[in-house]
Amino acid sequence: MGFLRSAVLFGLSALTEIGGAWLIWQGVREHRGWLWIGGGVLALGVYGFAATLQPDANFGRVLAAYGGVFVAGSLVWGMVADGFRPDRWDVVGALICLAGVAVIMYGPR
């Protein structure tokens, strides 16, 4: 159950952080306005709370592992939201990052 909760929280963290940053990007760089920027700021606030709900109590471990989720999630977001097509090195890099997540968060202690 701890793994499932952790994985869901990593997914929520990625959705809100990457989504929030994307909304701000759209608001500023694509000139979509303050409503998009405000939505991004709110989403980033939710991210801050979602990350604190991880079962592991070590801030450094959780945020280090989340970095790998962020890398892979950013590539997926780009594919879905912007039509980005990662090359094989993007995919290999993301898989290496996710392997790091597994080692850092779920390795035996």
DSSP file (Angstrom, degrees, kcal/mol; ACC not computed):
  #  RESIDUE AA STRUCTURE BP1 BP2  ACC     N-H-->O    O-->H-N    N-H-->O    O-->H-N    TCO  KAPPA ALPHA  PHI   PSI    X-CA   Y-CA   Z-CA
    1    1 A M     >        0   0    0      0, 0.0     4,-2.5     0, 0.0     5,-0.2   0.000 360.0 360.0 360.0 -34.6    0.0    0.0    0.0
    2    2 A G  H  >  +     0   0    0      1,-0.2     4,-2.4     2,-0.2     5,-0.2   0.895 360.0  49.3 -62.6 -40.8    2.9    2.4    0.7
    3    3 A F  H  > S+     0   0    0      2,-0.2     4,-2.9     1,-0.2    -1,-0.2   0.933 111.5  48.6 -63.7 -45.7    4.2    2.0   -2.8
    4    4 A L  H  > S+     0   0    0      2,-0.2     4,-2.5     1,-0.2     5,-0.2   0.926 112.7  47.4 -62.1 -45.7    0.8    2.6   -4.4
    5    5 A R  H  X S+     0   0    0     -4,-2.5     4,-2.5     1,-0.2    -1,-0.2   0.931 113.6  48.7 -60.0 -45.4    0.3    5.8   -2.3
    6    6 A S  H  X S+     0   0    0     -4,-2.4     4,-2.4    -5,-0.2    -2,-0.2   0.918 111.3  49.2 -61.4 -45.0    3.7    7.0   -3.1
    7    7 A A  H  X S+     0   0    0     -4,-2.9     4,-2.3     2,-0.2    -1,-0.2   0.903 111.6  48.9 -63.6 -41.9    3.3    6.4   -6.8
    8    8 A V  H  X S+     0   0    0     -4,-2.5     4,-2.6     2,-0.2    -1,-0.2   0.914 111.8  49.4 -63.7 -42.5   -0.1    8.2   -6.8
    9    9 A L  H  X S+     0   0    0     -4,-2.5     4,-2.7     2,-0.2    -2,-0.2   0.879 109.6  51.3 -66.2 -37.1    1.4   11.2   -4.9
   10   10 A F  H  X S+     0   0    0     -4,-2.4     4,-2.6     2,-0.2    -1,-0.2   0.917 111.0  49.4 -63.4 -41.1    4.3   11.3   -7.4
   11   11 A G  H  X S+     0   0    0     -4,-2.3     4,-2.6     2,-0.2    -2,-0.2   0.923 112.5  46.4 -62.5 -44.5    1.8   11.4  -10.2
   12   12 A L  H  X S+     0   0    0     -4,-2.6     4,-2.5     2,-0.2     5,-0.3   0.905 112.0  51.8 -63.5 -41.8   -0.2   14.1   -8.6
   13   13 A S  H  X S+     0   0    0     -4,-2.7     4,-2.7     2,-0.2     5,-0.3   0.929 112.1  45.8 -60.3 -45.7    3.0   16.1   -7.9
   14   14 A A  H  X>S+     0   0    0     -4,-2.6     4,-2.4     2,-0.2     5,-0.6   0.928 112.3  50.8 -64.6 -44.9    4.1   15.8  -11.5
   15   15 A L  H  X5S+     0   0    0     -4,-2.6     4,-1.6     1,-0.2     5,-0.2   0.919 116.7  39.8 -59.1 -44.8    0.7   16.8  -12.8
   16   16 A T  H  X5S+     0   0    0     -4,-2.5     4,-1.9     3,-0.2    -2,-0.2   0.882 119.9  43.1 -77.5 -37.5    0.4   19.8  -10.7
   17   17 A E  H  X5S+     0   0    0     -4,-2.7     4,-2.5    -5,-0.3     5,-0.2   0.964 121.6  37.9 -72.3 -50.5    4.0   21.0  -11.0
   18   18 A I  H  X5S+     0   0    0     -4,-2.4     4,-2.5    -5,-0.3    -3,-0.2   0.922 119.5  49.2 -66.8 -42.8    4.4   20.4  -14.7
   19   19 A G  H  X<S+     0   0    0     -4,-1.6     4,-2.5    -5,-0.6    -1,-0.2   0.908 111.5  49.5 -62.0 -42.0    0.9   21.6  -15.4
   20   20 A G  H  X S+     0   0    0     -4,-1.9     4,-2.2     2,-0.2    -2,-0.2   0.923 112.2  46.8 -63.3 -44.8    1.3   24.7  -13.3
   21   21 A A  H  X S+     0   0    0     -4,-2.5     4,-2.5     1,-0.2    -1,-0.2   0.890 112.2  51.4 -64.1 -38.4    4.6   25.6  -15.0
   22   22 A W  H  X S+     0   0    0     -4,-2.5     4,-2.8     2,-0.2    -2,-0.2   0.904 108.3  51.5 -65.0 -41.8    2.9   24.9  -18.4
   23   23 A L  H  X S+     0   0    0     -4,-2.5     4,-2.6     2,-0.2    -2,-0.2   0.917 111.5  46.9 -61.8 -43.0    0.0   27.2  -17.6
   24   24 A I  H  X S+     0   0    0     -4,-2.2     4,-2.6     2,-0.2     5,-0.3   0.923 111.3  52.1 -64.1 -42.8    2.4   30.0  -16.6
   25   25 A W  H  X>S+     0   0    0     -4,-2.5     4,-2.2     1,-0.2     5,-1.0   0.933 111.8  46.7 -56.2 -47.4    4.4   29.4  -19.8
   26   26 A Q  H  X5S+     0   0    0     -4,-2.8     6,-1.5     1,-0.2     4,-0.6   0.907 112.6  50.0 -63.2 -41.5    1.2   29.7  -21.8
   27   27 A G  H  <5S+     0   0    0     -4,-2.6     6,-1.5     5,-0.2    -2,-0.2   0.891 124.6  26.6 -64.2 -40.5    0.1   32.8  -20.0
   28   28 A V  H ><5S+     0   0    0     -4,-2.6     3,-0.5     3,-0.2    -2,-0.2   0.944 130.0  32.6 -89.2 -58.4    3.4   34.6  -20.4
   29   29 A R  H 3<5S+     0   0    0     -4,-2.2    -3,-0.2    -5,-0.3    -2,-0.1   0.801 127.2  38.9 -77.2 -28.5    5.0   33.3  -23.6
   30   30 A E  T 3<<S-     0   0    0     -5,-1.0    -1,-0.2    -4,-0.6    -3,-0.1   0.338 106.5-124.5-102.5   6.6    1.9   32.6  -25.6
   31   31 A H    <   +     0   0    0     -3,-0.5    -4,-0.2    -6,-0.3    -3,-0.2   0.860  61.6 143.2  57.6  42.2    0.1   35.7  -24.3
   32   32 A R        -     0   0    0     -6,-1.5     3,-0.3     1,-0.2     4,-0.2   0.593  54.4-127.1 -90.2 -10.4   -2.9   33.9  -22.9
   33   33 A G     >  -     0   0    0     -6,-1.5     4,-1.6    -7,-0.2     3,-0.4  -0.289  31.4 -47.0 103.9 179.8   -3.2   36.2  -20.0
   34   34 A W  H  > S+     0   0    0      1,-0.2     4,-3.3     2,-0.2     5,-0.2   0.754 120.3  64.8 -68.6 -28.5   -3.4   36.4  -16.2
   35   35 A L  H  > S+     0   0    0     -3,-0.3     4,-2.1     2,-0.2    -1,-0.2   0.922 106.4  44.4 -62.7 -42.0   -6.1   33.8  -15.8
   36   36 A W  H  > S+     0   0    0     -3,-0.4     4,-2.1    -4,-0.2    -2,-0.2   0.915 114.4  49.5 -66.1 -43.1   -3.7   31.1  -17.2
   37   37 A I  H  X S+     0   0    0     -4,-1.6     4,-2.4     2,-0.2    -2,-0.2   0.932 110.8  49.8 -62.1 -45.8   -0.9   32.5  -15.0
   38   38 A G  H  X S+     0   0    0     -4,-3.3     4,-2.3     1,-0.2    -1,-0.2   0.893 109.4  51.5 -61.1 -40.9   -3.1   32.5  -11.9
   39   39 A G  H  X S+     0   0    0     -4,-2.1     4,-2.4    -5,-0.2    -1,-0.2   0.887 109.7  51.0 -61.4 -38.8   -4.2   28.9  -12.6
   40   40 A G  H  X S+     0   0    0     -4,-2.1     4,-2.4     2,-0.2    -2,-0.2   0.910 108.3  50.8 -64.9 -42.7   -0.5   27.9  -12.9
   41   41 A V  H  X S+     0   0    0     -4,-2.4     4,-1.7     2,-0.2    -2,-0.2   0.919 111.5  48.4 -62.3 -43.1    0.3   29.6   -9.6
   42   42 A L  H  X S+     0   0    0     -4,-2.3     4,-2.0     1,-0.2    -2,-0.2   0.922 110.8  50.7 -62.5 -43.8   -2.5   27.7   -7.9
   43   43 A A  H  X S+     0   0    0     -4,-2.4     4,-2.2     1,-0.2    -2,-0.2   0.901 108.2  52.3 -61.6 -40.8   -1.4   24.4   -9.4
   44   44 A L  H  X S+     0   0    0     -4,-2.4     4,-1.8     1,-0.2    -1,-0.2   0.853 106.8  53.9 -65.0 -33.3    2.1   25.0   -8.2
   45   45 A G  H  X S+     0   0    0     -4,-1.7     4,-1.3     2,-0.2    -1,-0.2   0.905 107.1  50.2 -64.7 -41.4    0.8   25.6   -4.7
   46   46 A V  H  X S+     0   0    0     -4,-2.0     4,-2.8     1,-0.2     3,-0.3   0.896 106.2  57.1 -62.6 -39.9   -1.0   22.2   -4.8
   47   47 A Y  H  X S+     0   0    0     -4,-2.2     4,-2.4     1,-0.2     5,-0.2   0.926 101.5  56.3 -55.5 -45.4    2.2   20.6   -5.9
   48   48 A G  H  X S+     0   0    0     -4,-1.8     4,-0.6     1,-0.2    -1,-0.2   0.861 112.5  41.2 -57.1 -37.1    3.9   21.9   -2.8
   49   49 A F  H >X S+     0   0    0     -4,-1.3     4,-0.6    -3,-0.3     3,-0.6   0.893 110.4  56.2 -77.7 -40.5    1.4   20.2   -0.6
   50   50 A A  H >< S+     0   0    0     -4,-2.8     3,-1.2     1,-0.3    -2,-0.2   0.893 103.9  54.8 -59.8 -40.3    1.2   17.0   -2.6
   51   51 A A  H >< S+     0   0    0     -4,-2.4     3,-1.0     1,-0.3    -1,-0.3   0.824 102.1  58.1 -63.9 -30.4    4.9   16.4   -2.2
   52   52 A T  H << S+     0   0    0     -4,-0.6    -1,-0.3    -3,-0.6    -2,-0.2   0.642  93.6  68.0 -75.5 -12.5    4.7   16.7    1.6
   53   53 A L  T <<  +     0   0    0     -3,-1.2    -1,-0.2    -4,-0.6    -2,-0.2   0.427  68.6 124.7 -88.9   1.3    2.2   13.8    1.8
   54   54 A Q    <   -     0   0    0     -3,-1.0   -48,-0.1    -4,-0.2     8,-0.1  -0.304  69.1-125.5 -58.5 143.3    4.8   11.1    0.7
   55   55 A P  S    S+     0   0    0      0, 0.0     2,-0.3     0, 0.0    -1,-0.1   0.828  91.5  83.4 -62.1 -31.5    5.0    8.3    3.2
   56   56 A D  S    S-     0   0    0      1,-0.1    -2,-0.1     2,-0.1     6,-0.1  -0.580  70.2-153.2 -75.5 134.2    8.8    8.8    3.5
   57   57 A A        +     0   0    0     -2,-0.3     2,-0.8    -4,-0.0    -1,-0.1   0.447  63.8 102.3 -88.9  -0.7    9.6   11.5    6.0
   58   58 A N     >  -     0   0    0      1,-0.2     4,-2.5     2,-0.0     5,-0.2  -0.758  54.3-163.0 -94.1 108.2   13.0   12.5    4.5
   59   59 A F  H  > S+     0   0    0     -2,-0.8     4,-2.8     1,-0.2     5,-0.3   0.903  88.8  50.8 -53.7 -48.7   12.6   15.7    2.4
   60   60 A G  H  > S+     0   0    0      1,-0.2     4,-2.2     2,-0.2    -1,-0.2   0.900 111.8  46.7 -60.5 -42.7   15.9   15.2    0.5
   61   61 A R  H  > S+     0   0    0      2,-0.2     4,-2.6     1,-0.2     5,-0.2   0.942 113.8  47.5 -65.1 -47.6   15.1   11.7   -0.5
   62   62 A V  H  X S+     0   0    0     -4,-2.5     4,-2.6     1,-0.2    -2,-0.2   0.935 115.9  43.2 -61.4 -47.8   11.5   12.5   -1.6
   63   63 A L  H  X S+     0   0    0     -4,-2.8     4,-1.4    -5,-0.2    -1,-0.2   0.866 113.1  52.2 -70.3 -34.6   12.6   15.5   -3.7
   64   64 A A  H  X S+     0   0    0     -4,-2.2     4,-0.7    -5,-0.3     3,-0.2   0.939 113.9  43.5 -63.8 -45.5   15.6   13.8   -5.2
   65   65 A A  H >X S+     0   0    0     -4,-2.6     3,-1.2     1,-0.2     4,-1.1   0.903 108.4  58.4 -65.8 -40.5   13.4   10.9   -6.3
   66   66 A Y  H 3X S+     0   0    0     -4,-2.6     4,-3.0     1,-0.3    -1,-0.2   0.823  92.3  70.5 -59.9 -30.0   10.7   13.2   -7.5
   67   67 A G  H 3X S+     0   0    0     -4,-1.4     4,-2.0    -3,-0.2    -1,-0.3   0.879  98.0  49.4 -54.1 -38.8   13.3   14.7   -9.8
   68   68 A G  H <X S+     0   0    0     -3,-1.2     4,-2.0    -4,-0.7    -1,-0.2   0.883 110.2  49.5 -68.0 -38.9   13.2   11.5  -11.9
   69   69 A V  H  X S+     0   0    0     -4,-1.1     4,-3.1     1,-0.2     5,-0.2   0.902 109.5  53.6 -64.4 -40.8    9.4   11.6  -12.0
   70   70 A F  H  X S+     0   0    0     -4,-3.0     4,-2.5     2,-0.2    -2,-0.2   0.910 107.2  50.8 -60.4 -43.6    9.6   15.2  -13.1
   71   71 A V  H  X S+     0   0    0     -4,-2.0     4,-1.5    -5,-0.2    -2,-0.2   0.958 116.3  39.4 -60.6 -52.1   11.9   14.4  -16.0
   72   72 A A  H  X S+     0   0    0     -4,-2.0     4,-2.0    22,-0.2    -2,-0.2   0.914 116.2  51.7 -65.7 -42.5    9.8   11.6  -17.4
   73   73 A G  H  X S+     0   0    0     -4,-3.1     4,-3.0     1,-0.2    -1,-0.2   0.856 105.1  56.0 -63.8 -35.4    6.6   13.4  -16.7
   74   74 A S  H  X S+     0   0    0     -4,-2.5     4,-2.4    -5,-0.2    -1,-0.2   0.893 107.3  48.9 -64.8 -39.5    7.8   16.5  -18.5
   75   75 A L  H  X S+     0   0    0     -4,-1.5     4,-1.8     2,-0.2    -2,-0.2   0.921 113.0  47.2 -65.5 -42.8    8.5   14.5  -21.7
   76   76 A V  H  X S+     0   0    0     -4,-2.0     4,-2.5     2,-0.2     5,-0.2   0.928 111.4  51.3 -63.3 -44.7    5.0   12.9  -21.5
   77   77 A W  H  X>S+     0   0    0     -4,-3.0     4,-3.4     1,-0.2     5,-0.6   0.931 108.8  51.2 -58.1 -45.7    3.4   16.3  -20.9
   78   78 A G  H  X5S+     0   0    0     -4,-2.4     6,-2.4     1,-0.2     4,-1.4   0.871 110.3  49.7 -59.9 -37.4    5.2   17.7  -23.9
   79   79 A M  H  X5S+     0   0    0     -4,-1.8     4,-0.8     4,-0.3    -1,-0.2   0.933 119.3  36.3 -66.1 -45.9    4.0   14.8  -26.0
   80   80 A V  H  <5S+     0   0    0     -4,-2.5    -2,-0.2     2,-0.1    -3,-0.2   0.936 128.2  31.2 -74.6 -48.0    0.3   15.2  -25.0
   81   81 A A  H  <5S+     0   0    0     -4,-3.4    -3,-0.2    -5,-0.2    -2,-0.2   0.798 133.8  21.7 -86.4 -30.0    0.1   19.0  -24.7
   82   82 A D  H  <<S-     0   0    0     -4,-1.4    -3,-0.2    -5,-0.6    -2,-0.1   0.402  97.4-112.7-124.2   1.9    2.5   20.3  -27.3
   83   83 A G     <  +     0   0    0     -4,-0.8    -4,-0.3    -5,-0.3    -3,-0.1   0.689  55.7 165.7  73.7  16.7    3.0   17.5  -29.8
   84   84 A F        -     0   0    0     -6,-2.4    -1,-0.2    -7,-0.1    -2,-0.1  -0.410  25.0-154.1 -65.7 139.6    6.6   17.0  -28.8
   85   85 A R        -     0   0    0     -2,-0.1    -1,-0.1    -7,-0.0     2,-0.0  -0.928  10.7-145.0-118.6 106.1    8.2   13.7  -30.1
   86   86 A P        -     0   0    0      0, 0.0     2,-0.1     0, 0.0   -11,-0.0  -0.359  12.6-133.6 -68.1 148.0   11.0   12.5  -27.9
   87   87 A D     >  -     0   0    0      1,-0.1     4,-2.0    -2,-0.0     3,-0.4  -0.371  36.1 -89.3 -89.8 179.6   13.9   10.8  -29.6
   88   88 A R  H  > S+     0   0    0      1,-0.2     4,-2.7     2,-0.2     5,-0.2   0.820 127.1  55.0 -62.3 -30.9   15.5    7.6  -28.3
   89   89 A W  H  > S+     0   0    0      2,-0.2     4,-2.5     1,-0.2    -1,-0.2   0.849 105.3  52.4 -73.2 -33.2   17.9    9.5  -26.1
   90   90 A D  H  > S+     0   0    0     -3,-0.4     4,-2.4     2,-0.2    -2,-0.2   0.933 112.7  45.7 -61.3 -45.3   15.1   11.3  -24.4
   91   91 A V  H  X S+     0   0    0     -4,-2.0     4,-2.4     2,-0.2    -2,-0.2   0.929 113.1  48.7 -65.7 -46.0   13.4    8.0  -23.7
   92   92 A V  H  X S+     0   0    0     -4,-2.7     4,-2.3     1,-0.2    -1,-0.2   0.927 112.2  49.6 -59.6 -45.1   16.6    6.4  -22.5
   93   93 A G  H  X S+     0   0    0     -4,-2.5     4,-2.2     1,-0.2    -1,-0.2   0.910 110.6  49.4 -61.1 -43.1   17.3    9.3  -20.2
   94   94 A A  H  X S+     0   0    0     -4,-2.4     4,-2.5     1,-0.2   -22,-0.2   0.894 110.3  50.8 -63.8 -40.0   13.8    9.2  -18.7
   95   95 A L  H  X S+     0   0    0     -4,-2.4     4,-2.1     2,-0.2    -1,-0.2   0.890 109.0  51.1 -65.4 -38.7   14.1    5.5  -18.1
   96   96 A I  H  X S+     0   0    0     -4,-2.3     4,-2.0     2,-0.2    -2,-0.2   0.923 110.3  50.1 -62.3 -43.4   17.4    6.0  -16.3
   97   97 A C  H  X S+     0   0    0     -4,-2.2     4,-1.9     1,-0.2    -2,-0.2   0.916 110.0  49.6 -61.4 -43.4   15.8    8.7  -14.2
   98   98 A L  H  X S+     0   0    0     -4,-2.5     4,-2.1     1,-0.2    -1,-0.2   0.849 107.4  54.6 -67.0 -32.8   12.8    6.4  -13.3
   99   99 A A  H  X S+     0   0    0     -4,-2.1     4,-2.2     2,-0.2    -1,-0.2   0.897 107.0  52.3 -63.3 -38.9   15.3    3.6  -12.4
  100  100 A G  H  X S+     0   0    0     -4,-2.0     4,-2.9     2,-0.2     5,-0.3   0.887 105.7  53.9 -62.5 -39.8   16.9    6.2  -10.0
  101  101 A V  H  X>S+     0   0    0     -4,-1.9     4,-2.9     1,-0.2     5,-0.5   0.937 108.8  49.3 -57.9 -47.2   13.5    6.9   -8.5
  102  102 A A  H  X5S+     0   0    0     -4,-2.1     4,-1.7     1,-0.2     5,-0.3   0.906 113.8  45.0 -61.3 -42.8   13.0    3.2   -7.8
  103  103 A V  H  X5S+     0   0    0     -4,-2.2     4,-1.0     3,-0.2    -2,-0.2   0.942 117.7  43.0 -67.0 -47.1   16.4    2.9   -6.2
  104  104 A I  H  <5S+     0   0    0     -4,-2.9    -2,-0.2    -5,-0.2    -3,-0.2   0.933 127.0  27.2 -67.3 -46.7   16.1    6.0   -4.1
  105  105 A M  H  <5S+     0   0    0     -4,-2.9    -3,-0.2    -5,-0.3    -2,-0.2   0.861 132.3  27.3 -87.1 -36.7   12.5    5.5   -2.9
  106  106 A Y  H  <<S+     0   0    0     -4,-1.7    -3,-0.2    -5,-0.5    -2,-0.1   0.357  84.2 118.1-117.6   5.3   11.9    1.8   -2.9
  107  107 A G  S  < S-     0   0    0     -4,-1.0    -4,-0.1    -5,-0.3     2,-0.0  -0.368  77.8 -87.2 -67.7 153.7   15.3    0.2   -2.4
  108  108 A P              0   0    0      0, 0.0    -1,-0.1     0, 0.0    -2,-0.1  -0.344 360.0 360.0 -64.2 141.9   15.7   -1.9    0.8
  109  109 A R              0   0    0     -3,-0.1    -2,-0.0    -2,-0.0    -3,-0.0   0.321 360.0 360.0-122.4 360.0   16.7    0.1    3.9
